[in-house]
Amino acid sequence: MGAPFEGSWDAVKDAAYYAGAGGEAFWLWVSIALCVLACVMGHLHESRANSK
């Protein structure tokens, strides 16, 4: 993918050099919510299918 700066990763210190820096917690919670939603929807679907 390439580095967004000249040089090597050895020179990177105390700085965020990737897109999404500072937003990790938000995306973590979004992904957790999507996983929970998928589990709930799957359980509801299976419950309805088995009751028939």
ModelCIF file with pLDDT and N, C-alpha, C, O atoms, coordinates in Angstrom:
data_MODEL
#
_entry.id   MODEL 
#
_entity.id                         1 
_entity.type                       polymer 
_entity.pdbx_number_of_molecules   1 
#
_entity_poly.entity_id                      1 
_entity_poly.type                           'polypeptide(L)' 
_entity_poly.nstd_linkage                   no 
_entity_poly.nstd_monomer                   no 
_entity_poly.pdbx_seq_one_letter_code       MGAPFEGSWDAVKDAAYYAGAGGEAFWLWVSIALCVLACVMGHLHESRANSK 
_entity_poly.pdbx_seq_one_letter_code_can   MGAPFEGSWDAVKDAAYYAGAGGEAFWLWVSIALCVLACVMGHLHESRANSK 
_entity_poly.pdbx_strand_id                 A 
#
loop_
_entity_poly_seq.entity_id 
_entity_poly_seq.num 
_entity_poly_seq.mon_id 
_entity_poly_seq.hetero 
1 1  MET n 
1 2  GLY n 
1 3  ALA n 
1 4  PRO n 
1 5  PHE n 
1 6  GLU n 
1 7  GLY n 
1 8  SER n 
1 9  TRP n 
1 10 ASP n 
1 11 ALA n 
1 12 VAL n 
1 13 LYS n 
1 14 ASP n 
1 15 ALA n 
1 16 ALA n 
1 17 TYR n 
1 18 TYR n 
1 19 ALA n 
1 20 GLY n 
1 21 ALA n 
1 22 GLY n 
1 23 GLY n 
1 24 GLU n 
1 25 ALA n 
1 26 PHE n 
1 27 TRP n 
1 28 LEU n 
1 29 TRP n 
1 30 VAL n 
1 31 SER n 
1 32 ILE n 
1 33 ALA n 
1 34 LEU n 
1 35 CYS n 
1 36 VAL n 
1 37 LEU n 
1 38 ALA n 
1 39 CYS n 
1 40 VAL n 
1 41 MET n 
1 42 GLY n 
1 43 HIS n 
1 44 LEU n 
1 45 HIS n 
1 46 GLU n 
1 47 SER n 
1 48 ARG n 
1 49 ALA n 
1 50 ASN n 
1 51 SER n 
1 52 LYS n 
#
_struct_asym.id          A 
_struct_asym.entity_id   1 
#
loop_
_ma_qa_metric.id 
_ma_qa_metric.mode 
_ma_qa_metric.name 
_ma_qa_metric.software_group_id 
_ma_qa_metric.type 
1 global pLDDT . pLDDT 
2 local  pLDDT . pLDDT 
#
_ma_qa_metric_global.metric_id      1 
_ma_qa_metric_global.metric_value   78.79 
_ma_qa_metric_global.model_id       1 
_ma_qa_metric_global.ordinal_id     1 
#
loop_
_ma_qa_metric_local.label_asym_id 
_ma_qa_metric_local.label_comp_id 
_ma_qa_metric_local.label_seq_id 
_ma_qa_metric_local.metric_id 
_ma_qa_metric_local.metric_value 
_ma_qa_metric_local.model_id 
_ma_qa_metric_local.ordinal_id 
A MET 1  2 54.00 1 1  
A GLY 2  2 63.00 1 2  
A ALA 3  2 61.00 1 3  
A PRO 4  2 63.00 1 4  
A PHE 5  2 64.00 1 5  
A GLU 6  2 67.00 1 6  
A GLY 7  2 67.00 1 7  
A SER 8  2 69.00 1 8  
A TRP 9  2 66.00 1 9  
A ASP 10 2 70.00 1 10 
A ALA 11 2 65.00 1 11 
A VAL 12 2 64.00 1 12 
A LYS 13 2 65.00 1 13 
A ASP 14 2 58.00 1 14 
A ALA 15 2 57.00 1 15 
A ALA 16 2 58.00 1 16 
A TYR 17 2 55.00 1 17 
A TYR 18 2 55.00 1 18 
A ALA 19 2 55.00 1 19 
A GLY 20 2 56.00 1 20 
A ALA 21 2 55.00 1 21 
A GLY 22 2 60.00 1 22 
A GLY 23 2 69.00 1 23 
A GLU 24 2 76.00 1 24 
A ALA 25 2 78.00 1 25 
A PHE 26 2 80.00 1 26 
A TRP 27 2 79.00 1 27 
A LEU 28 2 84.00 1 28 
A TRP 29 2 88.00 1 29 
A VAL 30 2 90.00 1 30 
A SER 31 2 93.00 1 31 
A ILE 32 2 96.00 1 32 
A ALA 33 2 97.00 1 33 
A LEU 34 2 97.00 1 34 
A CYS 35 2 98.00 1 35 
A VAL 36 2 98.00 1 36 
A LEU 37 2 98.00 1 37 
A ALA 38 2 98.00 1 38 
A CYS 39 2 98.00 1 39 
A VAL 40 2 98.00 1 40 
A MET 41 2 98.00 1 41 
A GLY 42 2 97.00 1 42 
A HIS 43 2 97.00 1 43 
A LEU 44 2 97.00 1 44 
A HIS 45 2 97.00 1 45 
A GLU 46 2 97.00 1 46 
A SER 47 2 96.00 1 47 
A ARG 48 2 94.00 1 48 
A ALA 49 2 95.00 1 49 
A ASN 50 2 94.00 1 50 
A SER 51 2 91.00 1 51 
A LYS 52 2 82.00 1 52 
#
loop_
_atom_site.group_PDB 
_atom_site.id 
_atom_site.type_symbol 
_atom_site.label_atom_id 
_atom_site.label_alt_id 
_atom_site.label_comp_id 
_atom_site.label_asym_id 
_atom_site.label_entity_id 
_atom_site.label_seq_id 
_atom_site.pdbx_PDB_ins_code 
_atom_site.Cartn_x 
_atom_site.Cartn_y 
_atom_site.Cartn_z 
_atom_site.occupancy 
_atom_site.B_iso_or_equiv 
_atom_site.pdbx_formal_charge 
_atom_site.auth_seq_id 
_atom_site.auth_comp_id 
_atom_site.auth_asym_id 
_atom_site.auth_atom_id 
_atom_site.pdbx_PDB_model_num 
ATOM 1   N N  . MET A 1 1  ? 0.824   -1.194  0.000  1.00 54.00 ? 1  MET A N  1 
ATOM 2   C CA . MET A 1 1  ? 0.000   0.000   0.000  1.00 54.00 ? 1  MET A CA 1 
ATOM 3   C C  . MET A 1 1  ? 0.863   1.251   0.000  1.00 54.00 ? 1  MET A C  1 
ATOM 4   O O  . MET A 1 1  ? 0.433   2.300   -0.480 1.00 54.00 ? 1  MET A O  1 
ATOM 5   N N  . GLY A 1 2  ? 2.040   1.156   0.516  1.00 63.00 ? 2  GLY A N  1 
ATOM 6   C CA . GLY A 1 2  ? 2.907   2.324   0.531  1.00 63.00 ? 2  GLY A CA 1 
ATOM 7   C C  . GLY A 1 2  ? 2.747   3.125   1.809  1.00 63.00 ? 2  GLY A C  1 
ATOM 8   O O  . GLY A 1 2  ? 1.707   3.079   2.465  1.00 63.00 ? 2  GLY A O  1 
ATOM 9   N N  . ALA A 1 3  ? 3.762   3.835   2.139  1.00 61.00 ? 3  ALA A N  1 
ATOM 10  C CA . ALA A 1 3  ? 3.740   4.669   3.337  1.00 61.00 ? 3  ALA A CA 1 
ATOM 11  C C  . ALA A 1 3  ? 3.372   6.095   2.963  1.00 61.00 ? 3  ALA A C  1 
ATOM 12  O O  . ALA A 1 3  ? 3.765   6.559   1.893  1.00 61.00 ? 3  ALA A O  1 
ATOM 13  N N  . PRO A 1 4  ? 2.628   6.811   3.810  1.00 63.00 ? 4  PRO A N  1 
ATOM 14  C CA . PRO A 1 4  ? 2.231   8.182   3.507  1.00 63.00 ? 4  PRO A CA 1 
ATOM 15  C C  . PRO A 1 4  ? 3.326   9.203   3.820  1.00 63.00 ? 4  PRO A C  1 
ATOM 16  O O  . PRO A 1 4  ? 3.042   10.389  3.987  1.00 63.00 ? 4  PRO A O  1 
ATOM 17  N N  . PHE A 1 5  ? 4.555   8.748   3.898  1.00 64.00 ? 5  PHE A N  1 
ATOM 18  C CA . PHE A 1 5  ? 5.664   9.637   4.214  1.00 64.00 ? 5  PHE A CA 1 
ATOM 19  C C  . PHE A 1 5  ? 6.934   9.061   3.604  1.00 64.00 ? 5  PHE A C  1 
ATOM 20  O O  . PHE A 1 5  ? 6.969   7.906   3.179  1.00 64.00 ? 5  PHE A O  1 
ATOM 21  N N  . GLU A 1 6  ? 7.957   9.871   3.568  1.00 67.00 ? 6  GLU A N  1 
ATOM 22  C CA . GLU A 1 6  ? 9.251   9.411   3.050  1.00 67.00 ? 6  GLU A CA 1 
ATOM 23  C C  . GLU A 1 6  ? 10.022  8.707   4.157  1.00 67.00 ? 6  GLU A C  1 
ATOM 24  O O  . GLU A 1 6  ? 10.010  9.159   5.302  1.00 67.00 ? 6  GLU A O  1 
ATOM 25  N N  . GLY A 1 7  ? 10.672  7.641   3.841  1.00 67.00 ? 7  GLY A N  1 
ATOM 26  C CA . GLY A 1 7  ? 11.477  6.941   4.841  1.00 67.00 ? 7  GLY A CA 1 
ATOM 27  C C  . GLY A 1 7  ? 10.875  5.601   5.210  1.00 67.00 ? 7  GLY A C  1 
ATOM 28  O O  . GLY A 1 7  ? 10.179  4.983   4.404  1.00 67.00 ? 7  GLY A O  1 
ATOM 29  N N  . SER A 1 8  ? 11.137  5.157   6.407  1.00 69.00 ? 8  SER A N  1 
ATOM 30  C CA . SER A 1 8  ? 10.634  3.864   6.866  1.00 69.00 ? 8  SER A CA 1 
ATOM 31  C C  . SER A 1 8  ? 9.777   4.053   8.111  1.00 69.00 ? 8  SER A C  1 
ATOM 32  O O  . SER A 1 8  ? 9.727   5.141   8.686  1.00 69.00 ? 8  SER A O  1 
ATOM 33  N N  . TRP A 1 9  ? 9.108   2.984   8.517  1.00 66.00 ? 9  TRP A N  1 
ATOM 34  C CA . TRP A 1 9  ? 8.255   3.032   9.695  1.00 66.00 ? 9  TRP A CA 1 
ATOM 35  C C  . TRP A 1 9  ? 9.060   3.204   10.973 1.00 66.00 ? 9  TRP A C  1 
ATOM 36  O O  . TRP A 1 9  ? 8.495   3.546   12.012 1.00 66.00 ? 9  TRP A O  1 
ATOM 37  N N  . ASP A 1 10 ? 10.359  2.976   10.920 1.00 70.00 ? 10 ASP A N  1 
ATOM 38  C CA . ASP A 1 10 ? 11.203  3.148   12.103 1.00 70.00 ? 10 ASP A CA 1 
ATOM 39  C C  . ASP A 1 10 ? 11.230  4.601   12.584 1.00 70.00 ? 10 ASP A C  1 
ATOM 40  O O  . ASP A 1 10 ? 11.466  4.867   13.762 1.00 70.00 ? 10 ASP A O  1 
ATOM 41  N N  . ALA A 1 11 ? 10.987  5.532   11.666 1.00 65.00 ? 11 ALA A N  1 
ATOM 42  C CA . ALA A 1 11 ? 11.041  6.953   12.010 1.00 65.00 ? 11 ALA A CA 1 
ATOM 43  C C  . ALA A 1 11 ? 9.725   7.470   12.605 1.00 65.00 ? 11 ALA A C  1 
ATOM 44  O O  . ALA A 1 11 ? 9.674   8.603   13.085 1.00 65.00 ? 11 ALA A O  1 
ATOM 45  N N  . VAL A 1 12 ? 8.681   6.671   12.581 1.00 64.00 ? 12 VAL A N  1 
ATOM 46  C CA . VAL A 1 12 ? 7.370   7.108   13.061 1.00 64.00 ? 12 VAL A CA 1 
ATOM 47  C C  . VAL A 1 12 ? 7.323   7.012   14.584 1.00 64.00 ? 12 VAL A C  1 
ATOM 48  O O  . VAL A 1 12 ? 7.518   5.943   15.162 1.00 64.00 ? 12 VAL A O  1 
ATOM 49  N N  . LYS A 1 13 ? 7.063   8.148   15.213 1.00 65.00 ? 13 LYS A N  1 
ATOM 50  C CA . LYS A 1 13 ? 6.972   8.197   16.672 1.00 65.00 ? 13 LYS A CA 1 
ATOM 51  C C  . LYS A 1 13 ? 5.867   9.157   17.087 1.00 65.00 ? 13 LYS A C  1 
ATOM 52  O O  . LYS A 1 13 ? 5.795   10.282  16.591 1.00 65.00 ? 13 LYS A O  1 
ATOM 53  N N  . ASP A 1 14 ? 5.019   8.717   17.986 1.00 58.00 ? 14 ASP A N  1 
ATOM 54  C CA . ASP A 1 14 ? 3.992   9.567   18.590 1.00 58.00 ? 14 ASP A CA 1 
ATOM 55  C C  . ASP A 1 14 ? 3.139   10.334  17.586 1.00 58.00 ? 14 ASP A C  1 
ATOM 56  O O  . ASP A 1 14 ? 2.738   11.467  17.852 1.00 58.00 ? 14 ASP A O  1 
ATOM 57  N N  . ALA A 1 15 ? 2.867   9.741   16.461 1.00 57.00 ? 15 ALA A N  1 
ATOM 58  C CA . ALA A 1 15 ? 2.012   10.410  15.482 1.00 57.00 ? 15 ALA A CA 1 
ATOM 59  C C  . ALA A 1 15 ? 1.151   9.370   14.781 1.00 57.00 ? 15 ALA A C  1 
ATOM 60  O O  . ALA A 1 15 ? 1.559   8.222   14.600 1.00 57.00 ? 15 ALA A O  1 
ATOM 61  N N  . ALA A 1 16 ? -0.024  9.782   14.397 1.00 58.00 ? 16 ALA A N  1 
ATOM 62  C CA . ALA A 1 16 ? -0.916  8.884   13.669 1.00 58.00 ? 16 ALA A CA 1 
ATOM 63  C C  . ALA A 1 16 ? -0.741  9.137   12.178 1.00 58.00 ? 16 ALA A C  1 
ATOM 64  O O  . ALA A 1 16 ? -0.977  10.244  11.694 1.00 58.00 ? 16 ALA A O  1 
ATOM 65  N N  . TYR A 1 17 ? -0.332  8.116   11.467 1.00 55.00 ? 17 TYR A N  1 
ATOM 66  C CA . TYR A 1 17 ? -0.082  8.248   10.039 1.00 55.00 ? 17 TYR A CA 1 
ATOM 67  C C  . TYR A 1 17 ? -1.030  7.396   9.219  1.00 55.00 ? 17 TYR A C  1 
ATOM 68  O O  . TYR A 1 17 ? -0.678  6.987   8.113  1.00 55.00 ? 17 TYR A O  1 
ATOM 69  N N  . TYR A 1 18 ? -2.196  7.123   9.716  1.00 55.00 ? 18 TYR A N  1 
ATOM 70  C CA . TYR A 1 18 ? -3.146  6.331   8.964  1.00 55.00 ? 18 TYR A CA 1 
ATOM 71  C C  . TYR A 1 18 ? -4.514  6.993   9.022  1.00 55.00 ? 18 TYR A C  1 
ATOM 72  O O  . TYR A 1 18 ? -4.843  7.702   9.973  1.00 55.00 ? 18 TYR A O  1 
ATOM 73  N N  . ALA A 1 19 ? -5.304  6.743   7.979  1.00 55.00 ? 19 ALA A N  1 
ATOM 74  C CA . ALA A 1 19 ? -6.643  7.313   7.930  1.00 55.00 ? 19 ALA A CA 1 
ATOM 75  C C  . ALA A 1 19 ? -7.475  6.689   9.037  1.00 55.00 ? 19 ALA A C  1 
ATOM 76  O O  . ALA A 1 19 ? -7.363  5.489   9.289  1.00 55.00 ? 19 ALA A O  1 
ATOM 77  N N  . GLY A 1 20 ? -8.281  7.456   9.684  1.00 56.00 ? 20 GLY A N  1 
ATOM 78  C CA . GLY A 1 20 ? -9.110  6.947   10.757 1.00 56.00 ? 20 GLY A CA 1 
ATOM 79  C C  . GLY A 1 20 ? -8.471  7.117   12.120 1.00 56.00 ? 20 GLY A C  1 
ATOM 80  O O  . GLY A 1 20 ? -8.988  6.607   13.115 1.00 56.00 ? 20 GLY A O  1 
ATOM 81  N N  . ALA A 1 21 ? -7.375  7.813   12.180 1.00 55.00 ? 21 ALA A N  1 
ATOM 82  C CA . ALA A 1 21 ? -6.720  8.020   13.468 1.00 55.00 ? 21 ALA A CA 1 
ATOM 83  C C  . ALA A 1 21 ? -7.659  8.764   14.398 1.00 55.00 ? 21 ALA A C  1 
ATOM 84  O O  . ALA A 1 21 ? -8.236  9.783   14.018 1.00 55.00 ? 21 ALA A O  1 
ATOM 85  N N  . GLY A 1 22 ? -7.812  8.268   15.595 1.00 60.00 ? 22 GLY A N  1 
ATOM 86  C CA . GLY A 1 22 ? -8.688  8.909   16.560 1.00 60.00 ? 22 GLY A CA 1 
ATOM 87  C C  . GLY A 1 22 ? -10.118 8.410   16.516 1.00 60.00 ? 22 GLY A C  1 
ATOM 88  O O  . GLY A 1 22 ? -10.905 8.744   17.401 1.00 60.00 ? 22 GLY A O  1 
ATOM 89  N N  . GLY A 1 23 ? -10.480 7.618   15.513 1.00 69.00 ? 23 GLY A N  1 
ATOM 90  C CA . GLY A 1 23 ? -11.848 7.137   15.409 1.00 69.00 ? 23 GLY A CA 1 
ATOM 91  C C  . GLY A 1 23 ? -11.980 5.655   15.650 1.00 69.00 ? 23 GLY A C  1 
ATOM 92  O O  . GLY A 1 23 ? -12.997 5.062   15.291 1.00 69.00 ? 23 GLY A O  1 
ATOM 93  N N  . GLU A 1 24 ? -10.984 5.043   16.245 1.00 76.00 ? 24 GLU A N  1 
ATOM 94  C CA . GLU A 1 24 ? -11.011 3.598   16.429 1.00 76.00 ? 24 GLU A CA 1 
ATOM 95  C C  . GLU A 1 24 ? -12.147 3.156   17.334 1.00 76.00 ? 24 GLU A C  1 
ATOM 96  O O  . GLU A 1 24 ? -12.802 2.153   17.051 1.00 76.00 ? 24 GLU A O  1 
ATOM 97  N N  . ALA A 1 25 ? -12.391 3.879   18.411 1.00 78.00 ? 25 ALA A N  1 
ATOM 98  C CA . ALA A 1 25 ? -13.438 3.483   19.358 1.00 78.00 ? 25 ALA A CA 1 
ATOM 99  C C  . ALA A 1 25 ? -14.807 3.517   18.690 1.00 78.00 ? 25 ALA A C  1 
ATOM 100 O O  . ALA A 1 25 ? -15.626 2.626   18.914 1.00 78.00 ? 25 ALA A O  1 
ATOM 101 N N  . PHE A 1 26 ? -15.060 4.516   17.886 1.00 80.00 ? 26 PHE A N  1 
ATOM 102 C CA . PHE A 1 26 ? -16.349 4.617   17.184 1.00 80.00 ? 26 PHE A CA 1 
ATOM 103 C C  . PHE A 1 26 ? -16.569 3.403   16.300 1.00 80.00 ? 26 PHE A C  1 
ATOM 104 O O  . PHE A 1 26 ? -17.627 2.775   16.359 1.00 80.00 ? 26 PHE A O  1 
ATOM 105 N N  . TRP A 1 27 ? -15.577 3.064   15.476 1.00 79.00 ? 27 TRP A N  1 
ATOM 106 C CA . TRP A 1 27 ? -15.722 1.939   14.560 1.00 79.00 ? 27 TRP A CA 1 
ATOM 107 C C  . TRP A 1 27 ? -15.748 0.604   15.292 1.00 79.00 ? 27 TRP A C  1 
ATOM 108 O O  . TRP A 1 27 ? -16.369 -0.348  14.819 1.00 79.00 ? 27 TRP A O  1 
ATOM 109 N N  . LEU A 1 28 ? -15.087 0.522   16.431 1.00 84.00 ? 28 LEU A N  1 
ATOM 110 C CA . LEU A 1 28 ? -15.170 -0.688  17.250 1.00 84.00 ? 28 LEU A CA 1 
ATOM 111 C C  . LEU A 1 28 ? -16.603 -0.908  17.700 1.00 84.00 ? 28 LEU A C  1 
ATOM 112 O O  . LEU A 1 28 ? -17.126 -2.017  17.592 1.00 84.00 ? 28 LEU A O  1 
ATOM 113 N N  . TRP A 1 29 ? -17.245 0.145   18.205 1.00 88.00 ? 29 TRP A N  1 
ATOM 114 C CA . TRP A 1 29 ? -18.619 0.017   18.680 1.00 88.00 ? 29 TRP A CA 1 
ATOM 115 C C  . TRP A 1 29 ? -19.598 -0.230  17.541 1.00 88.00 ? 29 TRP A C  1 
ATOM 116 O O  . TRP A 1 29 ? -20.583 -0.949  17.716 1.00 88.00 ? 29 TRP A O  1 
ATOM 117 N N  . VAL A 1 30 ? -19.340 0.358   16.375 1.00 90.00 ? 30 VAL A N  1 
ATOM 118 C CA . VAL A 1 30 ? -20.190 0.083   15.211 1.00 90.00 ? 30 VAL A CA 1 
ATOM 119 C C  . VAL A 1 30 ? -20.094 -1.391  14.832 1.00 90.00 ? 30 VAL A C  1 
ATOM 120 O O  . VAL A 1 30 ? -21.112 -2.031  14.571 1.00 90.00 ? 30 VAL A O  1 
ATOM 121 N N  . SER A 1 31 ? -18.878 -1.931  14.800 1.00 93.00 ? 31 SER A N  1 
ATOM 122 C CA . SER A 1 31 ? -18.710 -3.334  14.423 1.00 93.00 ? 31 SER A CA 1 
ATOM 123 C C  . SER A 1 31 ? -19.310 -4.270  15.475 1.00 93.00 ? 31 SER A C  1 
ATOM 124 O O  . SER A 1 31 ? -19.880 -5.302  15.122 1.00 93.00 ? 31 SER A O  1 
ATOM 125 N N  . ILE A 1 32 ? -19.192 -3.927  16.746 1.00 96.00 ? 32 ILE A N  1 
ATOM 126 C CA . ILE A 1 32 ? -19.808 -4.737  17.794 1.00 96.00 ? 32 ILE A CA 1 
ATOM 127 C C  . ILE A 1 32 ? -21.329 -4.718  17.641 1.00 96.00 ? 32 ILE A C  1 
ATOM 128 O O  . ILE A 1 32 ? -21.980 -5.757  17.753 1.00 96.00 ? 32 ILE A O  1 
ATOM 129 N N  . ALA A 1 33 ? -21.891 -3.541  17.388 1.00 97.00 ? 33 ALA A N  1 
ATOM 130 C CA . ALA A 1 33 ? -23.342 -3.424  17.217 1.00 97.00 ? 33 ALA A CA 1 
ATOM 131 C C  . ALA A 1 33 ? -23.823 -4.235  16.019 1.00 97.00 ? 33 ALA A C  1 
ATOM 132 O O  . ALA A 1 33 ? -24.874 -4.872  16.087 1.00 97.00 ? 33 ALA A O  1 
ATOM 133 N N  . LEU A 1 34 ? -23.067 -4.220  14.924 1.00 97.00 ? 34 LEU A N  1 
ATOM 134 C CA . LEU A 1 34 ? -23.462 -4.994  13.749 1.00 97.00 ? 34 LEU A CA 1 
ATOM 135 C C  . LEU A 1 34 ? -23.403 -6.488  14.019 1.00 97.00 ? 34 LEU A C  1 
ATOM 136 O O  . LEU A 1 34 ? -24.255 -7.234  13.536 1.00 97.00 ? 34 LEU A O  1 
ATOM 137 N N  . CYS A 1 35 ? -22.423 -6.933  14.772 1.00 98.00 ? 35 CYS A N  1 
ATOM 138 C CA . CYS A 1 35 ? -22.336 -8.355  15.131 1.00 98.00 ? 35 CYS A CA 1 
ATOM 139 C C  . CYS A 1 35 ? -23.504 -8.771  16.013 1.00 98.00 ? 35 CYS A C  1 
ATOM 140 O O  . CYS A 1 35 ? -24.098 -9.829  15.808 1.00 98.00 ? 35 CYS A O  1 
ATOM 141 N N  . VAL A 1 36 ? -23.829 -7.942  16.990 1.00 98.00 ? 36 VAL A N  1 
ATOM 142 C CA . VAL A 1 36 ? -24.966 -8.237  17.865 1.00 98.00 ? 36 VAL A CA 1 
ATOM 143 C C  . VAL A 1 36 ? -26.264 -8.248  17.065 1.00 98.00 ? 36 VAL A C  1 
ATOM 144 O O  . VAL A 1 36 ? -27.107 -9.124  17.259 1.00 98.00 ? 36 VAL A O  1 
ATOM 145 N N  . LEU A 1 37 ? -26.426 -7.285  16.174 1.00 98.00 ? 37 LEU A N  1 
ATOM 146 C CA . LEU A 1 37 ? -27.620 -7.233  15.334 1.00 98.00 ? 37 LEU A CA 1 
ATOM 147 C C  . LEU A 1 37 ? -27.731 -8.486  14.466 1.00 98.00 ? 37 LEU A C  1 
ATOM 148 O O  . LEU A 1 37 ? -28.820 -9.045  14.329 1.00 98.00 ? 37 LEU A O  1 
ATOM 149 N N  . ALA A 1 38 ? -26.634 -8.927  13.888 1.00 98.00 ? 38 ALA A N  1 
ATOM 150 C CA . ALA A 1 38 ? -26.656 -10.137 13.061 1.00 98.00 ? 38 ALA A CA 1 
ATOM 151 C C  . ALA A 1 38 ? -27.042 -11.358 13.888 1.00 98.00 ? 38 ALA A C  1 
ATOM 152 O O  . ALA A 1 38 ? -27.798 -12.208 13.417 1.00 98.00 ? 38 ALA A O  1 
ATOM 153 N N  . CYS A 1 39 ? -26.538 -11.454 15.101 1.00 98.00 ? 39 CYS A N  1 
ATOM 154 C CA . CYS A 1 39 ? -26.890 -12.581 15.976 1.00 98.00 ? 39 CYS A CA 1 
ATOM 155 C C  . CYS A 1 39 ? -28.369 -12.551 16.353 1.00 98.00 ? 39 CYS A C  1 
ATOM 156 O O  . CYS A 1 39 ? -29.035 -13.586 16.328 1.00 98.00 ? 39 CYS A O  1 
ATOM 157 N N  . VAL A 1 40 ? -28.879 -11.388 16.698 1.00 98.00 ? 40 VAL A N  1 
ATOM 158 C CA . VAL A 1 40 ? -30.291 -11.261 17.078 1.00 98.00 ? 40 VAL A CA 1 
ATOM 159 C C  . VAL A 1 40 ? -31.195 -11.576 15.893 1.00 98.00 ? 40 VAL A C  1 
ATOM 160 O O  . VAL A 1 40 ? -32.171 -12.313 16.036 1.00 98.00 ? 40 VAL A O  1 
ATOM 161 N N  . MET A 1 41 ? -30.880 -11.028 14.734 1.00 98.00 ? 41 MET A N  1 
ATOM 162 C CA . MET A 1 41 ? -31.701 -11.278 13.547 1.00 98.00 ? 41 MET A CA 1 
ATOM 163 C C  . MET A 1 41 ? -31.655 -12.756 13.150 1.00 98.00 ? 41 MET A C  1 
ATOM 164 O O  . MET A 1 41 ? -32.673 -13.329 12.761 1.00 98.00 ? 41 MET A O  1 
ATOM 165 N N  . GLY A 1 42 ? -30.489 -13.363 13.246 1.00 97.00 ? 42 GLY A N  1 
ATOM 166 C CA . GLY A 1 42 ? -30.369 -14.784 12.942 1.00 97.00 ? 42 GLY A CA 1 
ATOM 167 C C  . GLY A 1 42 ? -31.173 -15.640 13.904 1.00 97.00 ? 42 GLY A C  1 
ATOM 168 O O  . GLY A 1 42 ? -31.820 -16.603 13.491 1.00 97.00 ? 42 GLY A O  1 
ATOM 169 N N  . HIS A 1 43 ? -31.134 -15.293 15.192 1.00 97.00 ? 43 HIS A N  1 
ATOM 170 C CA . HIS A 1 43 ? -31.903 -16.035 16.192 1.00 97.00 ? 43 HIS A CA 1 
ATOM 171 C C  . HIS A 1 43 ? -33.405 -15.901 15.932 1.00 97.00 ? 43 HIS A C  1 
ATOM 172 O O  . HIS A 1 43 ? -34.145 -16.881 16.009 1.00 97.00 ? 43 HIS A O  1 
ATOM 173 N N  . LEU A 1 44 ? -33.842 -14.689 15.626 1.00 97.00 ? 44 LEU A N  1 
ATOM 174 C CA . LEU A 1 44 ? -35.271 -14.488 15.335 1.00 97.00 ? 44 LEU A CA 1 
ATOM 175 C C  . LEU A 1 44 ? -35.695 -15.283 14.107 1.00 97.00 ? 44 LEU A C  1 
ATOM 176 O O  . LEU A 1 44 ? -36.764 -15.895 14.107 1.00 97.00 ? 44 LEU A O  1 
ATOM 177 N N  . HIS A 1 45 ? -34.889 -15.282 13.083 1.00 97.00 ? 45 HIS A N  1 
ATOM 178 C CA . HIS A 1 45 ? -35.206 -16.019 11.860 1.00 97.00 ? 45 HIS A CA 1 
ATOM 179 C C  . HIS A 1 45 ? -35.296 -17.518 12.141 1.00 97.00 ? 45 HIS A C  1 
ATOM 180 O O  . HIS A 1 45 ? -36.233 -18.187 11.705 1.00 97.00 ? 45 HIS A O  1 
ATOM 181 N N  . GLU A 1 46 ? -34.311 -18.034 12.873 1.00 97.00 ? 46 GLU A N  1 
ATOM 182 C CA . GLU A 1 46 ? -34.300 -19.464 13.193 1.00 97.00 ? 46 GLU A CA 1 
ATOM 183 C C  . GLU A 1 46 ? -35.473 -19.836 14.093 1.00 97.00 ? 46 GLU A C  1 
ATOM 184 O O  . GLU A 1 46 ? -36.062 -20.904 13.923 1.00 97.00 ? 46 GLU A O  1 
ATOM 185 N N  . SER A 1 47 ? -35.821 -18.982 15.041 1.00 96.00 ? 47 SER A N  1 
ATOM 186 C CA . SER A 1 47 ? -36.949 -19.248 15.924 1.00 96.00 ? 47 SER A CA 1 
ATOM 187 C C  . SER A 1 47 ? -38.244 -19.336 15.129 1.00 96.00 ? 47 SER A C  1 
ATOM 188 O O  . SER A 1 47 ? -39.055 -20.237 15.343 1.00 96.00 ? 47 SER A O  1 
ATOM 189 N N  . ARG A 1 48 ? -38.430 -18.403 14.220 1.00 94.00 ? 48 ARG A N  1 
ATOM 190 C CA . ARG A 1 48 ? -39.652 -18.419 13.382 1.00 94.00 ? 48 ARG A CA 1 
ATOM 191 C C  . ARG A 1 48 ? -39.664 -19.626 12.464 1.00 94.00 ? 48 ARG A C  1 
ATOM 192 O O  . ARG A 1 48 ? -40.711 -20.244 12.272 1.00 94.00 ? 48 ARG A O  1 
ATOM 193 N N  . ALA A 1 49 ? -38.524 -19.971 11.895 1.00 95.00 ? 49 ALA A N  1 
ATOM 194 C CA . ALA A 1 49 ? -38.460 -21.110 10.975 1.00 95.00 ? 49 ALA A CA 1 
ATOM 195 C C  . ALA A 1 49 ? -38.727 -22.427 11.711 1.00 95.00 ? 49 ALA A C  1 
ATOM 196 O O  . ALA A 1 49 ? -39.390 -23.312 11.169 1.00 95.00 ? 49 ALA A O  1 
ATOM 197 N N  . ASN A 1 50 ? -38.223 -22.563 12.930 1.00 94.00 ? 50 ASN A N  1 
ATOM 198 C CA . ASN A 1 50 ? -38.421 -23.803 13.686 1.00 94.00 ? 50 ASN A CA 1 
ATOM 199 C C  . ASN A 1 50 ? -39.808 -23.933 14.267 1.00 94.00 ? 50 ASN A C  1 
ATOM 200 O O  . ASN A 1 50 ? -40.246 -25.045 14.561 1.00 94.00 ? 50 ASN A O  1 
ATOM 201 N N  . SER A 1 51 ? -40.521 -22.822 14.443 1.00 91.00 ? 51 SER A N  1 
ATOM 202 C CA . SER A 1 51 ? -41.858 -22.888 15.015 1.00 91.00 ? 51 SER A CA 1 
ATOM 203 C C  . SER A 1 51 ? -42.897 -23.330 13.976 1.00 91.00 ? 51 SER A C  1 
ATOM 204 O O  . SER A 1 51 ? -44.021 -23.685 14.330 1.00 91.00 ? 51 SER A O  1 
ATOM 205 N N  . LYS A 1 52 ? -42.523 -23.306 12.722 1.00 82.00 ? 52 LYS A N  1 
ATOM 206 C CA . LYS A 1 52 ? -43.474 -23.699 11.664 1.00 82.00 ? 52 LYS A CA 1 
ATOM 207 C C  . LYS A 1 52 ? -43.508 -25.189 11.459 1.00 82.00 ? 52 LYS A C  1 
ATOM 208 O O  . LYS A 1 52 ? -44.252 -25.679 10.609 1.00 82.00 ? 52 LYS A O  1 
#
